[in-house]
Amino acid sequence: MENSRIKFRAWNTQKNVMHTSKNSYVRFDGNVHIHVKDPWNDAVDDKYIVLMQYTGLKDKYGVEIYEGDIFKSLSMLGVITKKEGCWIVDWAKRPNALTEKLFPHIEEGEIIGNKWDNPELLEEKDK
């Protein structure tokens, strides 16, 4: 049997930086543990961390999908979140369809950013 791991990334609200497997090691065992690969960086205080879980799914281009990612399908944008044990898309600008399960949209959609690094993608353009 293959050893499966739950993958995470973490947003540092104090420094506005995303800790991923490329720049950090993120581990969760009831507590968040982040080891930043750059030895010149300060230690990361857990109280400034927002943890995001990998969904186990990839978009149409093979990009891993995490909680908090901004998903674009056709001309609609939504944020990936977990609700009642299911990964869903919370559509930001689609009236009458606030949430839908993520899986049916995978083949037609792509990750265009995340709500932390790219909040402007979710802002109303016509204000």
C-alpha positions in Angstrom: 0.0 0.0 0.0 1.3 3.5 -0.9 2.1 5.8 2.0 -0.3 8.7 1.7 0.4 12.1 3.3 -1.8 15.0 3.9 -0.1 18.0 2.4 -0.4 21.6 3.6 0.8 25.0 2.7 0.6 28.0 5.1 0.0 31.7 4.8 2.0 33.9 7.2 -0.2 36.8 8.1 2.6 38.7 9.7 5.0 38.7 6.7 2.4 38.1 3.9 4.3 35.2 2.5 3.1 31.7 1.5 5.1 28.8 2.9 5.0 25.9 0.4 7.0 22.7 -0.1 9.3 24.9 -2.3 10.4 27.3 0.4 9.4 25.5 3.7 8.5 22.2 5.3 5.0 22.4 6.7 3.8 19.7 9.1 0.6 19.4 11.1 0.2 17.0 14.0 -2.3 18.9 16.0 0.1 21.8 16.0 1.6 23.6 13.0 5.3 23.2 12.5 7.0 25.2 9.8 10.7 25.0 8.9 11.7 27.7 6.5 14.5 26.5 4.2 16.2 29.9 4.2 18.4 29.9 7.3 18.4 33.7 7.4 14.6 33.9 8.0 13.3 34.3 11.5 11.3 31.4 13.1 7.6 31.4 12.2 5.2 31.9 15.1 2.2 29.6 14.8 -0.3 32.4 15.8 0.4 34.1 12.4 -0.2 31.0 10.3 -3.3 30.1 8.3 -3.0 26.5 7.3 -4.4 25.3 3.9 -4.9 21.6 3.0 -4.2 20.1 -0.4 -7.4 18.7 -1.9 -5.7 15.8 -3.6 -6.9 17.2 -6.9 -5.2 19.0 -9.8 -6.6 21.5 -12.2 -6.7 21.0 -16.0 -3.0 22.0 -16.2 -1.9 19.7 -13.5 -1.6 22.4 -10.8 -2.3 21.1 -7.2 -5.5 22.6 -5.7 -5.3 23.8 -2.1 -7.9 25.4 0.2 -8.1 29.1 -0.5 -7.1 28.8 -4.1 -9.0 30.9 -6.7 -10.6 28.6 -9.3 -11.7 29.8 -12.7 -14.1 27.7 -14.7 -15.5 29.2 -17.9 -15.8 32.8 -16.9 -16.7 32.2 -13.2 -14.4 32.6 -10.2 -14.6 30.8 -6.9 -12.6 30.0 -3.8 -11.8 26.5 -2.8 -13.0 25.6 0.6 -14.0 22.5 2.6 -17.6 22.0 3.8 -19.0 19.0 5.5 -16.1 16.8 4.4 -16.3 17.9 0.7 -14.1 20.2 -1.4 -16.3 22.9 -2.9 -16.1 26.0 -5.0 -17.7 29.0 -3.4 -18.5 31.0 -6.5 -17.7 34.7 -5.9 -19.8 36.3 -8.6 -22.5 33.7 -9.5 -26.0 34.5 -8.2 -28.2 31.6 -7.1 -25.2 29.1 -7.0 -23.2 29.9 -3.9 -21.4 26.6 -3.6 -20.9 23.5 -5.7 -18.8 20.4 -5.3 -15.3 20.9 -6.9 -14.9 17.5 -8.6 -17.2 18.0 -11.6 -15.4 21.3 -12.6 -11.8 19.9 -12.5 -11.5 19.2 -16.2 -12.7 22.6 -17.3 -11.1 24.8 -14.6 -7.8 26.3 -13.6 -6.1 27.8 -10.5 -5.4 31.5 -11.2 -4.1 32.4 -7.7 -5.2 32.3 -4.1 -7.2 34.6 -1.8 -4.1 35.6 0.1 -1.6 36.5 -2.6 -4.3 37.7 -5.1 -7.3 39.1 -3.2 -7.8 41.7 -6.1 -9.0 38.8 -8.3 -12.1 38.5 -6.1 -12.9 42.3 -5.8 -15.9 43.7 -7.7 -14.7 45.5 -10.8 -17.8 47.7 -11.2 -17.9 49.6 -7.9 
